[in-house]
Amino acid sequence: MRRNSICFKLHLVIAGIFIALNVHGAETAADGVNKHVVPGEFFVRFAPGSALAAANELEKAGSHFKKSIDIIGAELWTFPIEKNISEVLKEVKAIRGVVAVEPVYMCYLHDDYPNDGKDQWALTNMDVVQSWQFVQDSDAIVVAMIDTGIVPSHPDLQGRIAAGRDFVGAEPDPPNHHPDDNPTDYYGHGTMTSGIIGAIINNNTGIAGAVPNVLIMPLKVSADSAGGSLEPDVLPDAMQWAIDNGASVVNASYGSPYHQHLVREVIQKMQDAGILFVASAGNDGTDNDDPDFSQAPCSFNLANIVGVMATDANDLQASFSSYGSKAVDLGAPGRNIKTTYLLSSSGYATRN
């Protein structure tokens, strides 16, 4: 294992977050890269003292500044979507003063249609109920969920929600996103992940979350009408919000077929801030230690990343789950997990 040990309370958080809800994404060769990038966008970093001249050259070439990624000293730029991304990157790399450039890689939720469920076998398998006595009176820990948002009026989540943020707005891929303070979930995935860890305990309602004292910070990176699709260019913004607003743990229930190295730098900033980053091993059944199949962000070699795979009711690796003796640190139940869901669909669902 490449990580340091973690305290008992955080271990419970990790176990709760990653009951099932994993995502996929394997880094492959450059073939087909255009299928996995956001059209018309790239990240770029300039050498000190060269930003103005290099930016002028980018403007002359038809690219336009979109926003700064202050936490890592980079910028997001756009270019006409009819242009080939490989050619654009080649042109940008050739500009004097450009020290780093890469496309914006797509990220994907790995989500199945939910069905009915009756119990919470996972809590028994993890001895969670017995552990509650040790953390019942502890201070609340803030877990940032970078996902599709949360249902704020859910009866099993009220009072468990910290100040969050919607980094996208109503529509996907507009000229500019329109963030606001209303990270309402219209898809369900973010509410599912939130309930697994933070549903209220002993309220005679629905389910019990894995951790008694926890606040969920919903950081919404999916547009209201996007059907669960993520907007990867706002991931650094969501991560910076988590750093700036007191998160102790970040949950990453998403992945990408390619490694976004500028995003890796943001996760390293979280490491510097003492924030644990919990990442899914993936649902492809592949080995994360194999460079041809490694999945980001789980496979980033950072001490604060905890990679988690899915297990079944017999505490064995789930058949669909990715794995890895180096990149994956632990397993958590990932079959038939009952959790919170959209109120329009009865408010609960069982996740496979």
DADA-V998304 format. One record per residue. RES is the residue in one small letter. PHI is phi in degrees with one decimal (999 if undefined). NEAR is the number of other C-alpha atoms within 8 Angstrom. Layout:
((RES,PHI,NEAR) (RES,PHI,NEAR))
This chain:
((m,999,6) (r,-98.4,7) (r,-95.7,10) (n,-80.7,5) (s,-68.6,4) (i,-124.9,6) (c,-71.0,6) (f,-59.4,6) (k,-63.0,7) (l,-68.0,9) (h,-61.0,9) (l,-63.3,11) (v,-60.6,11) (i,-60.2,9) (a,-59.9,12) (g,-67.2,13) (i,-61.4,12) (f,-104.1,17) (i,-74.2,14) (a,72.4,13) (l,-34.1,13) (n,-95.4,15) (v,-134.3,15) (h,-119.5,17) (g,151.8,15) (a,-120.1,12) (e,-73.4,14) (t,-123.3,9) (a,-67.8,6) (a,-68.1,5) (d,-58.2,5) (g,76.4,6) (v,-60.1,8) (n,-62.3,6) (k,-75.1,5) (h,-121.0,10) (v,-120.6,10) (v,-73.6,10) (p,-61.1,6) (g,77.7,11) (e,-139.7,11) (f,-153.8,11) (f,-92.8,13) (v,-146.0,13) (r,-130.9,11) (f,-106.6,12) (a,-70.0,9) (p,-53.9,5) (g,82.6,5) (s,-113.0,11) (a,-61.0,11) (l,-64.5,7) (a,-65.5,8) (a,-66.6,13) (a,-63.9,8) (n,-61.6,8) (e,-65.5,9) (l,-63.0,12) (e,-62.4,9) (k,-63.0,7) (a,-82.9,6) (g,100.5,8) (s,-93.7,11) (h,-139.7,9) (f,-64.0,8) (k,-111.7,9) (k,-167.8,7) (s,-93.1,8) (i,-109.1,11) (d,-59.6,7) (i,-61.8,8) (i,-124.5,8) (g,63.8,8) (a,-121.8,12) (e,-138.1,13) (l,-104.4,14) (w,-122.2,13) (t,-117.9,11) (f,-146.7,10) (p,-56.5,8) (i,-67.2,7) (e,-75.9,5) (k,-80.8,9) (n,-75.4,7) (i,-62.1,10) (s,-63.7,6) (e,-67.9,8) (v,-63.6,9) (l,-62.2,11) (k,-62.1,8) (e,-65.6,8) (v,-66.2,10) (k,-60.0,11) (a,-79.5,7) (i,-76.4,10) (r,-61.6,7) (g,101.0,10) (v,-86.3,16) (v,-106.7,9) (a,-157.7,8) (v,-153.6,12) (e,-156.0,9) (p,-68.8,11) (v,-95.2,12) (y,-80.0,13) (m,-65.9,12) (c,-123.2,12) (y,-133.7,12) (l,-77.5,13) (h,-112.0,10) (d,-130.5,7) (d,-105.1,6) (y,-68.5,5) (p,-76.6,8) (n,-135.2,7) (d,-71.9,8) (g,-147.9,9) (k,-120.8,5) (d,-134.7,6) (q,-129.9,9) (w,-59.5,8) (a,-63.8,10) (l,-62.8,10) (t,-69.2,9) (n,-60.9,10) (m,-92.8,7) (d,55.9,8) (v,-66.9,11) (v,-59.6,7) (q,-65.2,6) (s,-79.9,8) (w,-56.9,10) (q,-62.5,6) (f,-85.0,6) (v,-120.2,10) (q,-58.1,8) (d,-102.5,6) (s,-79.5,6) (d,-66.9,5) (a,-66.6,7) (i,-104.7,9) (v,-97.9,13) (v,-111.9,13) (a,-85.1,14) (m,-104.4,15) (i,-84.8,17) (d,-160.9,15) (t,-97.6,19) (g,104.9,20) (i,-152.8,12) (v,-88.6,12) (p,-66.8,8) (s,-94.3,6) (h,-63.0,9) (p,-63.6,6) (d,-94.2,11) (l,-125.5,13) (q,-61.6,9) (g,85.0,4) (r,-109.8,11) (i,-109.3,12) (a,-86.8,9) (a,-59.6,6) (g,-115.0,12) (r,-159.5,13) (d,-100.3,15) (f,-93.5,15) (v,-119.7,16) (g,109.4,13) (a,-77.1,8) (e,-114.0,10) (p,-77.2,13) (d,53.8,7) (p,-77.7,6) (p,-54.9,4) (n,-141.1,6) (h,-71.2,10) (h,-125.1,8) (p,-66.2,9) (d,-151.7,10) (d,-99.8,7) (n,-125.1,7) (p,-82.4,14) (t,-69.4,10) (d,-89.2,15) (y,-108.4,11) (y,-110.8,10) (g,117.6,12) (h,-64.1,13) (g,-64.2,15) (t,-68.6,15) (m,-61.8,11) (t,-62.8,13) (s,-66.6,14) (g,-67.7,14) (i,-58.4,17) (i,-93.3,12) (g,-121.5,17) (a,-58.7,15) (i,-63.1,12) (i,-98.2,8) (n,61.8,6) (n,-110.5,5) (n,56.5,4) (t,-136.1,7) (g,60.3,7) (i,-128.7,12) (a,-114.8,11) (g,-74.1,13) (a,-76.3,14) (v,-124.9,11) (p,-65.2,11) (n,-108.9,12) (v,-148.0,11) (l,-117.3,12) (i,-94.7,13) (m,-103.3,13) (p,-77.8,17) (l,-114.4,16) (k,-86.7,18) (v,-121.0,17) (s,-131.0,16) (a,-66.5,17) (d,-53.6,12) (s,-100.7,8) (a,-87.7,10) (g,62.3,8) (g,93.6,10) (s,-70.0,9) (l,-95.4,14) (e,-105.1,14) (p,-66.0,11) (d,-70.7,7) (v,-99.0,10) (l,-57.9,11) (p,-60.3,10) (d,-64.8,9) (a,-64.1,14) (m,-66.1,11) (q,-65.7,10) (w,-60.1,8) (a,-60.5,11) (i,-64.9,11) (d,-77.3,7) (n,-121.9,6) (g,87.2,7) (a,-71.1,14) (s,-100.1,11) (v,-136.0,12) (v,-118.7,14) (n,-103.3,12) (a,-117.4,12) (s,-93.1,12) (y,-151.4,14) (g,-161.2,16) (s,-141.2,16) (p,-70.2,15) (y,-126.7,12) (h,-88.2,10) (q,-86.7,10) (h,-70.7,6) (l,-69.0,8) (v,-66.8,9) (r,-57.0,10) (e,-63.8,9) (v,-66.3,13) (i,-62.9,10) (q,-66.2,10) (k,-61.9,9) (m,-64.0,13) (q,-58.4,12) (d,-62.1,7) (a,-89.0,7) (g,79.2,8) (i,-99.1,13) (l,-81.1,12) (f,-119.1,13) (v,-96.3,14) (a,-124.6,14) (s,-69.3,18) (a,-72.3,18) (g,109.8,15) (n,-116.6,11) (d,-95.0,9) (g,68.6,10) (t,-110.8,8) (d,-90.9,10) (n,-68.3,16) (d,-81.3,11) (d,-85.6,7) (p,-55.3,7) (d,-77.1,8) (f,-129.7,12) (s,-62.5,13) (q,-115.2,18) (a,-102.3,15) (p,-89.1,11) (c,-54.6,14) (s,-87.5,12) (f,-62.4,9) (n,-85.5,7) (l,-126.2,8) (a,-67.3,9) (n,-90.2,12) (i,-87.3,13) (v,-113.1,14) (g,-86.6,14) (v,-128.5,14) (m,-105.1,17) (a,-91.1,18) (t,-122.8,16) (d,-101.4,11) (a,-66.5,10) (n,-96.6,5) (d,62.0,8) (l,-105.5,7) (q,-57.3,10) (a,-62.9,10) (s,-59.1,5) (f,-87.1,7) (s,-76.1,15) (s,-75.2,14) (y,-149.6,13) (g,154.1,9) (s,-68.1,8) (k,-101.7,9) (a,-81.7,15) (v,-110.3,15) (d,-101.8,11) (l,-160.3,8) (g,-120.5,10) (a,-143.0,13) (p,-50.8,15) (g,-142.3,14) (r,-132.2,13) (n,52.0,8) (i,-102.7,16) (k,-80.9,15) (t,-154.4,13) (t,-72.2,16) (y,-151.3,14) (l,-62.2,14) (l,-65.1,9) (s,-69.7,5) (s,-120.1,7) (s,78.0,8) (g,87.8,10) (y,-143.1,13) (a,-155.8,13) (t,-106.0,12) (r,-102.3,14) (n,-98.7,9))
